[in-house]
Amino acid sequence: ARLDAGNLLREVDAFVAALPAKQRLALIQRKYHDLSYAEIAGNLRCSEAAARANVHEALRKLRHQFGDRL
């Protein structure tokens, strides 16, 4: 059964909360706060490539979990 938007949002929030810390923080900074990869790298004290990889991996996991429901 297709979930309503409120239920889907709660599921996504719970899934994001369960991500590894750097993936979660990088994703939130990129998608919710629209920060650049350079800004994220500075905040997480990692390279820009690592910041990009963390966002990419978090998004990959979200797509795998939720597919076309997003």
Secondary structure, DSSP 8 states (H G I E B T S, - for coil): ----HHHHHHHHHHHHHHS-HHHHHHHIIIIIS---HHHHHHHHTS-HHHHHHHHHHHHHHHHHHHGGG-
